[in-house]
Amino acid sequence: MFRKKTVRDISVAGRTVLVRVDFNVPIQDGHVTDDTRIRATLPTLNYLLEHGAALVLASHLGRPKGRPDPAFSLRPVVEPLTALLGREVAFATDPAGPDAQAKAAALRPGQVLLLENTRFDPGETRNDPDFAQRLAGLAHIFVNDAFGTAHRMHASTVGVARYLPAVAGFLLAKEVDTITRLLEAPARPLVTLLGGAKISDKIKVLHNLLPRADRLLIGGGMANTFLAAQGYRMAKSLVEVQARETAIALLETYGDKIVLPEDLIVADRLAADARTQRVTVAEGVPDGWMALDIGPATVERFAPHLRTAGSIIWNGPMGVFELPPFAQGTFAVARLVAESPGFSLVGGGDSVAALHQSGLADRIDHISTGGGATLKLLAGEPLPAVEVLEDRA
């Protein structure tokens, strides 16, 4: 159970609430091209508005390096947010400066103000107390609903909570609760599916998941290192030489749980028009070629585990799915996860992107809005932006 206070535990009528949201959305030619993250905050925003609050919304966008940069302005978010909320959204041209202060002070219940990109201030990423205090001065209460940044020690995620009563929004609470419950009390068998490029990015995740999981299916570049550690020929494939000992140790300890590819789609180069072929792991990758996807036999090897799973955790694609010749393994696994009767959790930007490309996103029980935050929870580590929130009695 989520052990921190949420918006349901406080009175917000007649108060101004600073809400940390995650509006780090794709923008092209001044228009938001995917409003998924905006929609994810609506339950919290509508609840606060319906209960008589005025809202000041804070978010980052991209990496503007601590100074104003028009390419990373949040102004394009105003139009879709206005449409989704069904009410006017004002915009402050600075994150916590004179314009933000004046407009926040003038807010009345039911009104909404969106601040400019918090990372336009150099104090944001340094968790600077001065910037955190200026943000806190805009409101009476702090609500964090930005799960995607909950692993960041920033002024707008952690620092501000030292100066205001601080609670969670519905999205943040749901994310933490869902992932924690899946780790602590999953329906069995718990099948974990990990992909992506590197073992080193997920060493802590592997060490936390393997004692809990009934099976760990591994694809993508991660699998290359495990296969190389077993002595299979990987040629020019991405292999983390420095992670070889880690792979060997994991196989020795948890070999009965780990399921690796038995065939691969290989190519002579990383390109959409590359020459490709299927090889078995036993045959090895031909000299000068590289493994870029799992093969159909591997999908069949994974299938029984996914079809009978009580719970599934998936993070990381099975290959370079952005290029059509190497997308079939990821899409086939996505179908298996979507068709499984077990509870499914998918996290990580690439896995979620693959789900949307395959048209299967609506068949997944929980799609996490976090990347680094999801990995940190899966690794069993606390999230700084959650730790600073008020405890539930």
ZIQUI-V371585 format. One record per residue. N is the residue number from 1. RES is the residue in one letter. PHI is phi in degrees with one decimal (NA if undefined). NEAR is the number of other ideal C-beta (glycine too) atoms within 8 Angstrom. Layout:
n=(N,N)
res=(RES,RES)
phi=(PHI,PHI)
near=(NEAR,NEAR)
This chain:
n=(1,2,3,4,5,6,7,8,9,10,11,12,13,14,15,16,17,18,19,20,21,22,23,24,25,26,27,28,29,30,31,32,33,34,35,36,37,38,39,40,41,42,43,44,45,46,47,48,49,50,51,52,53,54,55,56,57,58,59,60,61,62,63,64,65,66,67,68,69,70,71,72,73,74,75,76,77,78,79,80,81,82,83,84,85,86,87,88,89,90,91,92,93,94,95,96,97,98,99,100,101,102,103,104,105,106,107,108,109,110,111,112,113,114,115,116,117,118,119,120,121,122,123,124,125,126,127,128,129,130,131,132,133,134,135,136,137,138,139,140,141,142,143,144,145,146,147,148,149,150,151,152,153,154,155,156,157,158,159,160,161,162,163,164,165,166,167,168,169,170,171,172,173,174,175,176,177,178,179,180,181,182,183,184,185,186,187,188,189,190,191,192,193,194,195,196,197,198,199,200,201,202,203,204,205,206,207,208,209,210,211,212,213,214,215,216,217,218,219,220,221,222,223,224,225,226,227,228,229,230,231,232,233,234,235,236,237,238,239,240,241,242,243,244,245,246,247,248,249,250,251,252,253,254,255,256,257,258,259,260,261,262,263,264,265,266,267,268,269,270,271,272,273,274,275,276,277,278,279,280,281,282,283,284,285,286,287,288,289,290,291,292,293,294,295,296,297,298,299,300,301,302,303,304,305,306,307,308,309,310,311,312,313,314,315,316,317,318,319,320,321,322,323,324,325,326,327,328,329,330,331,332,333,334,335,336,337,338,339,340,341,342,343,344,345,346,347,348,349,350,351,352,353,354,355,356,357,358,359,360,361,362,363,364,365,366,367,368,369,370,371,372,373,374,375,376,377,378,379,380,381,382,383,384,385,386,387,388,389,390,391,392,393)
res=(M,F,R,K,K,T,V,R,D,I,S,V,A,G,R,T,V,L,V,R,V,D,F,N,V,P,I,Q,D,G,H,V,T,D,D,T,R,I,R,A,T,L,P,T,L,N,Y,L,L,E,H,G,A,A,L,V,L,A,S,H,L,G,R,P,K,G,R,P,D,P,A,F,S,L,R,P,V,V,E,P,L,T,A,L,L,G,R,E,V,A,F,A,T,D,P,A,G,P,D,A,Q,A,K,A,A,A,L,R,P,G,Q,V,L,L,L,E,N,T,R,F,D,P,G,E,T,R,N,D,P,D,F,A,Q,R,L,A,G,L,A,H,I,F,V,N,D,A,F,G,T,A,H,R,M,H,A,S,T,V,G,V,A,R,Y,L,P,A,V,A,G,F,L,L,A,K,E,V,D,T,I,T,R,L,L,E,A,P,A,R,P,L,V,T,L,L,G,G,A,K,I,S,D,K,I,K,V,L,H,N,L,L,P,R,A,D,R,L,L,I,G,G,G,M,A,N,T,F,L,A,A,Q,G,Y,R,M,A,K,S,L,V,E,V,Q,A,R,E,T,A,I,A,L,L,E,T,Y,G,D,K,I,V,L,P,E,D,L,I,V,A,D,R,L,A,A,D,A,R,T,Q,R,V,T,V,A,E,G,V,P,D,G,W,M,A,L,D,I,G,P,A,T,V,E,R,F,A,P,H,L,R,T,A,G,S,I,I,W,N,G,P,M,G,V,F,E,L,P,P,F,A,Q,G,T,F,A,V,A,R,L,V,A,E,S,P,G,F,S,L,V,G,G,G,D,S,V,A,A,L,H,Q,S,G,L,A,D,R,I,D,H,I,S,T,G,G,G,A,T,L,K,L,L,A,G,E,P,L,P,A,V,E,V,L,E,D,R,A)
phi=(NA,-67.3,-99.9,-105.4,-67.6,-121.1,-59.9,-71.6,-94.9,-132.5,-99.2,-117.4,-58.2,74.6,-108.4,-95.9,-114.4,-86.5,-111.7,-83.3,-111.1,-113.4,-102.6,-78.8,-107.9,-71.2,-129.3,-135.0,53.1,79.0,-129.5,-71.1,-97.6,-149.2,-98.8,-55.5,-69.5,-67.8,-60.8,-63.6,-90.2,-59.3,-56.1,-69.2,-63.2,-65.9,-60.3,-63.7,-66.3,-65.1,-100.8,87.4,-92.3,-101.7,-117.0,-115.5,-103.1,-120.8,-155.0,-100.6,-149.8,66.4,-130.2,-81.9,66.7,74.9,-150.1,-58.6,-147.3,-53.7,-65.9,-116.3,-71.0,-87.2,-55.1,-62.0,-75.9,-57.7,-63.5,-65.9,-67.2,-58.9,-65.6,-72.0,-83.6,71.0,-154.7,-65.2,-118.1,-81.1,-130.9,-99.5,-81.0,-139.4,-77.5,-158.4,-93.9,-57.4,-65.5,-63.2,-65.1,-65.5,-71.6,-66.8,-65.2,-88.6,-66.3,-119.0,-50.4,92.9,-96.0,-131.6,-125.1,-102.5,-81.9,-66.4,-41.7,-60.7,-79.5,-73.8,-102.1,-63.2,-76.3,-61.4,-74.3,-89.8,53.0,-70.9,-59.6,-64.1,-66.5,-61.5,-67.2,-64.3,-63.8,-62.1,-67.2,-84.2,-150.2,-102.6,-139.1,-113.9,-121.8,-100.1,-125.1,-106.7,-60.7,-61.2,-116.7,-68.1,-90.2,-93.8,-91.4,-109.9,-63.2,-84.7,-112.2,-119.6,-57.5,-64.7,-68.6,-80.4,-117.9,-138.0,-55.3,-127.3,-136.2,-95.0,-85.6,-64.4,-65.0,-60.3,-62.3,-64.8,-60.4,-64.1,-63.6,-63.8,-67.9,-63.8,-62.4,-66.7,-78.6,-89.9,-145.3,-77.3,-69.2,-95.5,-75.0,-91.8,-110.2,-108.5,-127.8,-118.7,-139.1,89.7,-81.9,-127.2,-67.3,-59.3,-72.0,-132.9,-60.3,-66.3,-64.2,-59.9,-67.4,-83.9,-80.0,-60.5,-66.5,-92.1,-81.7,-87.2,-145.4,-122.1,-96.3,-123.6,-135.6,67.3,-62.5,-55.4,-63.8,-56.8,-67.9,-62.8,-67.2,-63.4,-64.8,-88.2,95.8,-76.9,-78.2,-114.7,49.5,-91.2,-61.5,-65.3,-134.4,-87.6,-59.3,-70.9,-99.5,-61.3,-64.9,-62.0,-61.8,-61.9,-64.0,-65.9,-66.3,-67.8,-85.2,-123.9,-55.7,-74.2,-99.5,-85.6,-116.5,-107.4,-61.4,-112.2,-147.2,-139.3,-96.9,-116.5,-143.0,-81.8,-165.8,-88.7,-161.1,-64.8,-105.2,-68.2,-75.9,-131.0,-159.0,-98.7,-131.5,-81.2,-60.9,-63.1,-68.8,86.5,-83.0,-60.3,-54.8,83.8,-106.3,-141.7,-81.9,-129.2,-166.1,-80.1,-94.6,-63.6,-68.0,-68.2,-57.3,-66.1,-67.4,-73.9,-53.9,-60.5,-67.7,-74.1,-69.6,-108.1,-70.5,-85.0,-144.8,-131.7,-117.9,-122.4,-142.1,105.7,-72.9,-87.9,-170.4,-82.2,-67.8,-65.3,-106.0,-49.8,-63.3,-121.7,-102.4,-64.4,-64.3,-64.1,-66.9,-65.8,-65.4,-58.6,-64.1,-63.8,-64.8,-64.7,-84.7,-66.4,-73.8,-75.8,-72.0,-115.6,-120.9,-122.9,-136.1,100.3,-56.1,-69.1,-63.6,-66.1,-61.1,-64.0,-59.5,-64.8,-63.2,-83.4,74.5,-111.5,-58.5,-74.9,-105.8,-101.5,-68.3,-145.9,-102.7,-74.0,-89.7,-105.8,-106.1,-62.2,-67.1,-63.4,-62.1,-64.0,-65.9,-63.8,-83.2,79.4,-100.9,-72.1,-100.4,-54.3,-73.6,-89.0,-58.6,-82.7,-74.3,-70.0,-74.2,-75.6,-64.0)
near=(3,10,5,12,10,11,13,4,8,9,5,12,8,6,12,13,15,15,16,16,11,14,14,10,13,6,9,6,3,5,8,12,7,7,9,8,13,14,8,9,15,10,9,14,14,9,10,14,12,6,9,9,14,13,14,15,12,12,16,11,13,9,5,13,6,9,7,7,9,5,6,12,10,14,7,10,13,11,9,10,13,10,7,10,12,4,9,6,11,9,10,13,6,12,14,13,8,6,9,17,12,8,11,13,6,6,11,6,8,7,11,14,16,14,16,14,15,16,14,14,12,8,10,17,8,7,12,11,9,7,13,16,9,11,16,12,8,13,13,7,15,14,15,17,15,14,14,11,14,17,10,11,6,13,17,12,15,13,15,16,12,8,8,11,8,12,16,16,15,12,14,14,12,8,15,15,10,11,14,10,9,12,11,6,3,12,7,7,10,16,16,12,16,17,16,14,7,12,13,8,8,15,10,9,12,12,9,12,13,13,6,8,12,7,11,15,12,13,19,15,11,16,13,13,15,15,12,13,10,8,4,9,5,12,12,7,12,8,9,10,5,5,12,12,6,9,13,9,8,12,12,6,7,9,7,4,10,12,10,10,13,10,12,15,16,15,14,6,6,8,7,6,3,10,5,10,8,9,12,9,12,6,5,10,13,9,4,6,12,12,11,14,16,15,15,9,9,14,13,7,9,14,9,6,12,15,9,7,12,9,15,15,14,14,16,15,13,12,15,10,15,4,11,5,11,14,15,9,17,15,12,10,16,12,10,13,15,10,7,11,2,11,11,13,15,14,16,13,6,10,14,13,8,14,13,8,9,9,5,11,9,4,6,13,5,9,9,14,11,13,9,8,14,14,14,11,14,14,11,7,7,6,12,12,16,13,7,9,13,9,7,8,2)
